[in-house]
Each structure stands twice: as structure tokens, then as C-alpha cells.
Amino acid sequence: MSETIVAISTPHGVGGIAVVRLSGTSALPLAMHFMGGKSLSSHRATYGVFADGGRVVDEVVATYFQAPHSYTGEDVVEFSCHGSLFVQQEIVRLLVGCKEFPCRLAEPGEFTQRAFLNGKLDLSQAEAVADLIDSQSESAHRLAVNQLRGGYSQMLKDLRGRFVELTALLELELDFSEEEVEFADRTALNILIDTLSSEVSRLVASFKMGNAIKNGVPVAIVGKPNVGKSTLLNALLGEERAIVSPIAGTTRDTVEDTFVIEGIQFRFIDTAGIRKSDDLVESAGIERSYKAMRDAQIVICMTDNDEPLALPEEMTEKKVVWVRNKIDEVACSAPGMIPVSAKEGTNLDALRKALVDSVGYESDKTMLTNLRHHEAMTHILEALGHVKEGLSSGLPADLVVVDIREALYYLGQITGEVSSDEVLGTIFSRFCIGK
């Protein structure tokens, strides 16, 4: 018997259509009670009147999903009603106030949490629901859909299967330890460990890209004062976001905004002009410019002449896009620089293409986008390293198995096979009510 919950699963805006969702044991009789006893068939939409006795609240379309063939795995009824805020609230109030068929308001993410607890989704898929709702670009949406549809989950299942196979072979040796039988060929085991380590290592390394795609690729626009950084930001965004002035040192702090290019969201950060300054406020802004460079995934290094800006040594690992501005005044003759006029909007398409190419996003590859998953995969990679060391040093099978089980434990944390109520509460609290 599952407690019945109710929530408005679409925004509470006025106008259009809203959906009020019920899930739990009393969902069907509760829905029929307010539709005058009208019969509802599973996976069919039924038109009717939602009424409180003789008082009509709204004309609705009710869709019933019989357990276990529903999103939550429980009986689910969804009322499609008019988008009036009063209508939405009145339907919910009447449902919650019904004494004959008890019902309560859902907690944030409770529908998806029930889907997870009832085996309709694993935990990584449940988290993908929140990512899908929050996605702000085509690439972020694609990553979330791939994870929700089980592409990532299948990869985790395959990894788990190979870890279980490793454990089984080594534990079989323990059963015959007195006979000194070796069932697992050590050369083959080392090859398998190397293969697993390579796959997990790729996933760990993918987090930087996946997280950037999910939250926006950070791009710092840097250069000396008055080279046109703020003008370029405004030109890329198509609006006057940053103050433009011929006075050097106008930008004292970082200015940030987002823009989507070819399905990828970029977070552009306009920075203070880099130069030596005795002004305390400007100096603080310049220090923030260096921080923006360190934190950025891509650095647009901008000049208004053919001499490249000297970058700190720590920037050598960054993806740098060199831009030569003000070609409307003086033509660019420097190789390796993208010639633009931020003021006139000239050749910005070439810059946009260079930014997309610098990301190197491949939509068909599975990436980590979740910090929790990244930390778990990092632990798995460490455990695999210990397994490799144990095998090469001739460590007894029972000790090697301990490290493999540790890897399995962290895999289980990602999928939810190993989870605490505190972890689940933190994850599902991110959701909005009704999801």
C-alpha cells in the first residue's frame, strides 16, 4: 500500500493547460470520486467534469496509468485542466482534503524518487531527469536524454558485469586454496584490468567537458586595456551587456553572460584590461582577470595589433583562441590570429566556429556531468590501481578481491544499489515539486 501523493506537475502559470498528477494506491478511486464515479481505463484519456458535489470546478481530461506500467510504478492519474491558477489550486485543495481517500502534497522530486524505489529508473537515470529539466542548450539536453534513456546505465552494467566476473574467478581460487589451483589466468586478468582502467579513466577525464556542457563552457575574454574586449562581448551577445568606453581601465570587475552557439552554451567572461596599475580597485580587477583565465576552459586572447599578449606559463595548457581586433582600422597580418572588428561585427562567425571547435564536443560519447559520479569513478580508478599492484606483486586472491569489491561498491553508489537515505534526500531535493 503506497501513500497517495498529488502535485501540479507543470508551472503554475495562468493560461494554457496545467497537469495535476496523482500517484499511489488511492489515485484511481480518488480521481473517480471527483469525476462522478466515471470509469477510467488504463492508458486512455477520458474527458469529464471535475466537481465537488454539485459544484463544477473545471472540465478535465483524466489519463490513468495502471501499476506497474506508469512513471512511478504505482497507479497514476493525471488531470489535464485549464491553466487558471485558481483552478489548479482548487483541484489540489479538494484532492488533499478528501477524507474518504487520503492524499497528501508531494515533496520535491517524490514522483521520480518513487520511480527509482520501484525499479523504474536507476539513480543515475533519476538524476538525469533533473538535468533534463535544467538543460539550457541542445548539447546539455542531449547528454541528459542519453543518460535518462539508459546509455550511461548500460555502460555501468557492463562494467559491473566484468567486475563480478573478476571477483568470481578469484573467489573460486579461494575455494580450492589448499590445492593451489589457479583458475584466473594472470595475464588475461591484467589485460582486463588495463581495459577497465582505460574506460574508467576516460570517464573521469570526461567530467571536465561534461560539466562544462551541462553548466556552460567558461570562456574568458582577456587582453590589454582598450583592445575591445567589452565591445566583443556585446557583439557576441547581441546586446549592450558591458560598458564600453575609450577610457582605459573602465572594466574593473568581471562581467559574465551566456550565449548558445551551435547547441553549446558558452559562459563569456569579460575581464579587466591586463596592465600594471597603482589603482587598488583596478588591480583587484586585474587579479580577477587572471583568476578568470585560470578557471576558464577557453581563453579568447585579444589584441588590437599584430603582437600577441604574453600569457602566464600556467595558461599553456589552456585552449587559447587568438583574436586580432579593429581590422576596420588596420588590417591584420599576423598568422594564427582570427581577424575581427568587434565594433562592426566583422568575421564573428569565424570566431564562433573556432570556439565550437575548441570545445571538441562529440555527441555520441558518454560523459560524466555529475560531481557525485566523478568522485565515485575516481575511487573506482584508484581501486583498479590497487588491483593491478596486487596482481603484479603476487598478493593473495582474497586481498585482491577486497579492492574489486570496493570498485563494485562505488559503482553501486552511482546506480543507487548502494545508497543512504541522506544521499537520496539530497539528490531528490534538487527537483521541483511535481517531478
C-alpha positions as CSV (number, residue, x, y, z in Angstrom):
1,M,0.0,0.0,0.0
2,S,1.6,3.3,-1.1
3,E,0.5,6.6,0.3
4,T,-1.1,8.7,-2.4
5,I,0.6,12.0,-3.3
6,V,-0.5,14.9,-5.5
7,A,1.2,17.9,-7.2
8,I,0.9,20.2,-10.1
9,S,3.5,18.9,-12.5
10,T,3.6,21.9,-14.8
11,P,4.4,25.6,-13.9
12,H,1.7,27.4,-12.1
13,G,1.3,29.9,-14.9
14,V,-2.0,31.4,-15.9
15,G,-3.4,30.3,-19.3
16,G,-2.8,27.2,-21.4
17,I,-3.0,23.7,-19.9
18,A,-1.8,22.5,-16.5
19,V,-1.4,18.9,-15.3
20,V,-2.3,17.8,-11.7
21,R,-0.7,14.4,-11.0
22,L,-1.7,11.7,-8.5
23,S,0.4,8.6,-7.6
24,G,-0.4,5.9,-5.1
25,T,-2.9,3.3,-4.1
26,S,-5.8,5.8,-3.8
27,A,-5.1,7.6,-7.1
28,L,-7.8,5.8,-9.2
29,P,-10.7,5.8,-6.6
30,L,-9.8,9.4,-5.7
31,A,-9.9,10.5,-9.3
32,M,-13.2,8.7,-10.0
33,H,-14.7,10.2,-6.8
34,F,-14.3,13.8,-8.2
35,M,-15.4,12.7,-11.7
36,G,-18.8,11.5,-10.5
37,G,-17.8,7.8,-10.5
38,K,-16.8,7.9,-14.2
39,S,-14.8,4.8,-15.1
40,L,-11.2,5.2,-16.2
41,S,-9.3,2.7,-18.3
42,S,-5.5,2.4,-18.2
43,H,-3.5,4.3,-20.8
44,R,-6.7,6.0,-22.1
45,A,-7.6,9.7,-21.9
46,T,-11.1,10.3,-20.5
47,Y,-13.0,13.6,-20.8
48,G,-15.1,14.6,-17.8
49,V,-16.0,17.2,-15.2
50,F,-14.0,17.6,-12.0
51,A,-16.7,18.6,-9.5
52,D,-17.1,19.0,-5.7
53,G,-20.6,17.6,-5.3
54,G,-22.7,19.7,-7.5
55,R,-20.1,22.5,-7.9
56,V,-18.2,22.2,-11.1
57,V,-14.5,23.2,-10.8
58,D,-13.4,22.5,-14.4
59,E,-13.7,20.4,-17.4
60,V,-10.7,18.0,-17.4
61,V,-9.1,15.1,-19.3
62,A,-8.0,12.3,-17.0
63,T,-5.4,9.8,-18.0
64,Y,-5.0,6.7,-15.9
65,F,-1.8,4.5,-15.8
66,Q,-2.2,1.2,-14.0
67,A,0.6,0.0,-11.9
68,P,3.3,-1.1,-12.7
69,H,3.0,0.4,-16.2
70,S,3.5,4.0,-15.1
71,Y,6.3,6.5,-14.4
72,T,6.4,5.8,-10.7
73,G,5.5,2.1,-11.0
74,E,2.3,2.9,-9.0
75,D,-1.3,3.7,-10.0
76,V,-1.0,7.2,-11.6
77,V,-3.8,9.6,-12.7
78,E,-3.0,12.9,-14.5
79,F,-5.7,15.6,-14.8
80,S,-5.2,18.0,-17.7
81,C,-7.0,21.1,-16.7
82,H,-7.2,24.8,-17.7
83,G,-4.2,26.8,-16.6
84,S,-6.0,29.1,-14.3
85,L,-4.1,29.4,-11.0
86,F,-7.3,29.2,-9.1
87,V,-8.4,26.0,-10.9
88,Q,-5.1,24.3,-10.3
89,Q,-5.0,25.2,-6.6
90,E,-8.7,24.3,-6.1
91,I,-8.3,20.8,-7.6
92,V,-5.2,20.1,-5.4
93,R,-7.1,21.5,-2.3
94,L,-10.0,19.2,-2.9
95,L,-7.9,16.2,-3.5
96,V,-5.8,16.7,-0.4
97,G,-8.9,17.5,1.7
98,C,-10.8,14.3,0.7
99,K,-11.3,12.2,3.9
100,E,-12.6,9.0,2.1
101,F,-9.4,8.5,0.0
102,P,-6.4,10.1,1.9
103,C,-3.9,12.1,-0.1
104,R,-1.1,14.5,0.6
105,L,1.1,17.0,-1.2
106,A,4.2,15.6,-2.8
107,E,7.7,16.5,-1.7
108,P,10.1,17.9,-4.3
109,G,11.2,15.0,-6.6
110,E,9.0,12.5,-4.9
111,F,7.5,11.2,-8.1
112,T,10.9,10.4,-9.5
113,Q,12.1,9.1,-6.2
114,R,9.2,6.6,-6.2
115,A,10.1,5.6,-9.8
116,F,13.7,4.9,-8.5
117,L,12.5,3.0,-5.4
118,N,10.1,0.9,-7.6
119,G,12.8,0.0,-10.0
120,K,11.6,2.1,-13.0
121,L,14.8,4.1,-13.1
122,D,18.3,3.6,-11.6
123,L,19.7,6.5,-9.6
124,S,21.8,7.9,-12.5
125,Q,18.7,8.0,-14.7
126,A,16.7,9.7,-11.9
127,E,19.4,12.4,-11.7
128,A,19.2,12.8,-15.5
129,V,15.5,13.8,-15.1
130,A,16.7,16.9,-13.1
131,D,19.4,17.6,-15.6
132,L,16.9,17.3,-18.4
133,I,14.6,19.8,-16.7
134,D,17.5,22.2,-16.1
135,S,19.1,21.9,-19.6
136,Q,19.7,25.2,-21.3
137,S,21.2,24.1,-24.6
138,E,20.8,21.4,-27.2
139,S,24.1,19.7,-26.1
140,A,23.1,19.7,-22.4
141,H,19.7,18.3,-23.4
142,R,21.3,15.6,-25.5
143,L,23.6,14.5,-22.6
144,A,20.6,14.3,-20.2
145,V,18.4,12.4,-22.7
146,N,21.2,9.9,-23.3
147,Q,21.6,9.3,-19.6
148,L,17.8,9.1,-19.0
149,R,17.3,6.6,-21.8
150,G,19.9,4.3,-20.2
151,G,23.0,4.7,-22.4
152,Y,25.1,5.5,-19.3
153,S,23.3,2.9,-17.2
154,Q,24.1,0.2,-19.8
155,M,27.8,1.1,-19.6
156,L,27.7,0.9,-15.8
157,K,26.0,-2.5,-16.1
158,D,28.7,-3.7,-18.5
159,L,31.4,-2.5,-16.1
160,R,29.7,-4.2,-13.2
161,G,29.4,-7.5,-15.1
162,R,33.2,-7.5,-15.7
163,F,34.0,-6.7,-12.1
164,V,31.7,-9.5,-11.0
165,E,33.4,-11.9,-13.4
166,L,36.8,-10.9,-11.9
167,T,35.6,-11.5,-8.4
168,A,34.0,-14.8,-9.2
169,L,37.3,-16.2,-10.8
170,L,39.4,-15.1,-7.8
171,E,36.9,-16.3,-5.2
172,L,36.8,-19.7,-6.9
173,E,40.5,-19.9,-6.3
174,L,39.9,-19.3,-2.6
175,D,37.6,-22.4,-2.5
176,F,40.5,-24.5,-3.8
177,S,43.3,-22.7,-2.0
178,E,44.6,-25.9,-0.3
179,E,45.0,-27.5,-3.8
180,E,46.8,-24.3,-5.0
181,V,44.6,-24.2,-8.1
182,E,44.7,-21.0,-10.2
183,F,41.5,-20.5,-12.2
184,A,42.2,-17.0,-13.3
185,D,45.0,-16.6,-15.8
186,R,47.0,-13.6,-14.5
187,T,48.0,-12.3,-18.0
188,A,44.3,-12.3,-19.0
189,L,43.4,-10.6,-15.7
190,N,46.0,-7.9,-16.2
191,I,44.6,-7.2,-19.7
192,L,41.1,-7.0,-18.4
193,I,42.2,-4.6,-15.6
194,D,44.0,-2.4,-18.1
195,T,40.9,-2.3,-20.3
196,L,38.7,-1.4,-17.3
197,S,41.2,1.2,-16.1
198,S,41.3,2.8,-19.6
199,E,37.4,3.0,-19.8
200,V,37.1,4.4,-16.3
201,S,39.9,6.8,-16.8
202,R,38.2,8.2,-20.0
203,L,35.0,8.7,-18.0
204,V,36.9,10.5,-15.2
205,A,38.6,12.7,-17.8
206,S,35.3,13.4,-19.5
207,F,33.9,15.2,-16.4
208,K,35.5,18.5,-17.2
209,M,33.9,18.6,-20.6
210,G,30.6,17.1,-19.5
211,N,30.2,19.5,-16.6
212,A,31.1,22.4,-18.9
213,I,28.4,21.3,-21.4
214,K,25.9,21.0,-18.6
215,N,26.6,24.3,-17.0
216,G,28.0,26.3,-19.9
217,V,31.6,26.3,-21.2
218,P,33.5,29.1,-19.4
219,V,35.3,31.5,-21.9
220,A,37.5,34.3,-20.5
221,I,38.0,37.3,-22.8
222,V,41.4,38.7,-21.9
223,G,43.7,41.4,-23.2
224,K,45.2,44.8,-22.5
225,P,43.0,47.8,-21.8
226,N,41.1,49.2,-24.8
227,V,41.6,46.3,-27.2
228,G,37.8,45.9,-27.4
229,K,37.0,43.1,-25.0
230,S,33.7,44.6,-23.8
231,T,32.8,45.5,-27.4
232,L,33.4,41.9,-28.4
233,L,31.3,40.6,-25.5
234,N,28.4,42.9,-26.6
235,A,28.8,41.9,-30.2
236,L,28.7,38.1,-29.4
237,L,25.7,38.5,-27.1
238,G,23.9,40.9,-29.4
239,E,23.2,43.4,-26.6
240,E,24.9,46.1,-24.6
241,R,25.9,43.9,-21.7
242,A,29.2,45.6,-20.8
243,I,30.1,49.3,-20.6
244,V,32.2,50.4,-23.5
245,S,34.5,53.5,-23.1
246,P,37.6,54.9,-24.7
247,I,39.0,55.5,-21.2
248,A,41.5,52.7,-20.2
249,G,40.6,50.7,-17.1
250,T,36.8,51.1,-17.4
251,T,36.2,47.5,-16.7
252,R,37.1,47.0,-13.0
253,D,35.4,43.6,-12.5
254,T,34.4,40.6,-14.5
255,V,31.2,40.8,-16.5
256,E,29.5,37.4,-17.3
257,D,26.7,36.3,-19.6
258,T,25.7,33.2,-21.5
259,F,25.1,32.5,-25.2
260,V,24.4,29.3,-27.2
261,I,26.4,28.6,-30.3
262,E,25.5,25.5,-32.4
263,G,23.7,23.9,-29.5
264,I,26.5,24.5,-27.0
265,Q,26.1,27.0,-24.2
266,F,29.1,29.3,-23.5
267,R,29.6,31.4,-20.4
268,F,31.5,34.5,-21.6
269,I,33.5,36.4,-19.0
270,D,34.7,39.9,-19.9
271,T,37.7,40.8,-17.8
272,A,39.6,43.9,-16.7
273,G,42.4,45.0,-19.0
274,I,45.7,43.4,-18.1
275,R,48.4,46.0,-17.3
276,K,50.4,47.3,-14.3
277,S,48.3,49.7,-12.2
278,D,48.7,51.5,-8.9
279,D,44.9,51.8,-8.6
280,L,43.8,49.4,-5.9
281,V,40.4,48.8,-7.4
282,E,41.8,48.3,-10.9
283,S,44.5,46.0,-9.5
284,A,41.9,43.9,-7.8
285,G,40.0,43.7,-11.1
286,I,43.2,42.6,-12.9
287,E,43.8,39.8,-10.4
288,R,40.2,38.6,-11.1
289,S,41.1,38.6,-14.8
290,Y,43.9,36.1,-14.0
291,K,41.5,34.0,-11.9
292,A,39.0,34.0,-14.8
293,M,41.8,32.8,-17.1
294,R,42.7,30.0,-14.6
295,D,39.1,28.9,-14.3
296,A,38.1,29.1,-18.0
297,Q,38.1,26.2,-20.3
298,I,38.8,28.5,-23.3
299,V,40.6,31.8,-23.3
300,I,40.0,34.4,-26.0
301,C,43.3,36.3,-26.1
302,M,42.5,39.7,-27.8
303,T,44.8,42.3,-29.2
304,D,44.4,45.4,-31.4
305,N,47.8,44.9,-33.1
306,D,49.8,42.0,-34.5
307,E,51.7,41.4,-31.3
308,P,50.3,38.5,-29.1
309,L,49.7,39.1,-25.4
310,A,52.2,37.4,-23.2
311,L,50.3,34.8,-21.2
312,P,51.4,33.3,-17.8
313,E,53.1,29.9,-18.0
314,E,50.1,28.2,-16.3
315,M,48.0,29.1,-19.4
316,T,50.0,26.9,-21.7
317,E,47.6,24.0,-21.1
318,K,44.5,26.1,-21.9
319,K,42.7,26.2,-25.2
320,V,43.6,29.7,-26.5
321,V,41.8,31.4,-29.3
322,W,43.9,34.4,-30.6
323,V,41.8,37.3,-31.9
324,R,43.1,40.4,-33.7
325,N,40.5,43.2,-33.3
326,K,40.0,46.5,-35.1
327,I,40.6,45.3,-38.6
328,D,38.3,48.1,-39.7
329,E,41.1,50.5,-38.7
330,V,44.3,48.5,-39.5
331,A,44.4,45.2,-41.5
332,C,45.7,42.1,-39.7
333,S,48.9,40.4,-41.0
334,A,49.6,38.2,-38.0
335,P,49.3,34.4,-38.8
336,G,47.3,32.3,-36.3
337,M,45.0,35.2,-35.3
338,I,41.3,35.5,-36.2
339,P,40.9,39.0,-37.7
340,V,37.7,40.6,-36.5
341,S,36.1,44.0,-36.0
342,A,34.0,43.8,-32.8
343,K,32.7,47.3,-33.5
344,E,31.4,46.5,-37.0
345,G,30.7,42.8,-36.2
346,T,33.1,41.6,-39.0
347,N,34.1,38.0,-39.1
348,L,32.5,37.0,-35.8
349,D,31.3,33.8,-37.5
350,A,34.9,32.6,-37.8
351,L,35.4,33.3,-34.1
352,R,32.2,31.4,-33.2
353,K,33.4,28.4,-35.3
354,A,36.7,28.5,-33.5
355,L,35.0,28.4,-30.1
356,V,32.9,25.4,-31.1
357,D,35.9,23.6,-32.5
358,S,37.8,24.3,-29.3
359,V,35.2,22.5,-27.2
360,G,35.6,19.4,-29.3
361,Y,32.2,18.1,-28.2
362,E,31.3,14.6,-29.6
363,S,27.6,13.9,-29.0
364,D,27.9,10.1,-29.4
365,K,30.3,9.8,-26.4
366,T,29.1,9.2,-22.9
367,M,30.4,11.8,-20.5
368,L,30.2,12.4,-16.7
369,T,28.2,15.5,-15.9
370,N,27.7,14.8,-12.2
371,L,30.2,15.6,-9.5
372,R,29.0,12.7,-7.4
373,H,29.6,10.3,-10.2
374,H,33.0,11.8,-10.9
375,E,34.1,11.2,-7.3
376,A,32.8,7.6,-7.4
377,M,34.6,6.9,-10.7
378,T,37.8,8.4,-9.3
379,H,37.6,5.9,-6.3
380,I,37.0,3.1,-8.8
381,L,40.1,4.1,-10.8
382,E,42.1,4.0,-7.5
383,A,40.7,0.6,-6.6
384,L,41.7,-0.7,-10.0
385,G,45.2,0.6,-9.5
386,H,45.4,-1.4,-6.2
387,V,44.1,-4.5,-8.0
388,K,46.8,-4.1,-10.6
389,E,49.5,-3.7,-8.0
390,G,48.2,-6.7,-6.0
391,L,48.3,-9.0,-9.1
392,S,51.8,-7.9,-10.1
393,S,53.2,-8.4,-6.6
394,G,51.6,-11.8,-6.1
395,L,49.1,-10.7,-3.5
396,P,46.8,-13.4,-2.3
397,A,43.5,-13.6,-4.2
398,D,41.4,-12.8,-1.0
399,L,43.2,-9.4,-0.7
400,V,42.9,-8.6,-4.4
401,V,39.1,-9.3,-4.1
402,V,38.8,-6.7,-1.4
403,D,39.8,-3.9,-3.9
404,I,37.5,-5.3,-6.6
405,R,34.6,-5.2,-4.1
406,E,35.5,-1.6,-3.3
407,A,35.1,-0.8,-7.0
408,L,31.8,-2.6,-7.1
409,Y,30.7,-0.6,-4.0
410,Y,31.3,2.7,-5.7
411,L,29.6,1.6,-8.9
412,G,26.6,0.8,-6.7
413,Q,26.7,4.3,-5.3
414,I,26.2,5.7,-8.8
415,T,23.3,3.4,-9.8
416,G,21.7,3.5,-6.3
417,E,22.3,-0.1,-5.4
418,V,24.3,1.3,-2.5
419,S,22.8,4.5,-1.1
420,S,21.7,6.1,2.1
421,D,18.6,8.0,2.9
422,E,20.7,11.1,3.4
423,V,22.1,10.8,-0.1
424,L,18.7,10.1,-1.7
425,G,17.2,13.1,0.2
426,T,20.0,15.4,-1.1
427,I,19.6,14.2,-4.7
428,F,15.8,14.4,-4.9
429,S,15.6,17.7,-3.0
430,R,17.0,19.3,-6.2
431,F,13.8,18.5,-8.1
432,C,10.8,20.8,-8.3
433,I,7.5,19.7,-6.9
434,G,5.6,17.5,-9.3
435,K,8.6,15.8,-10.8
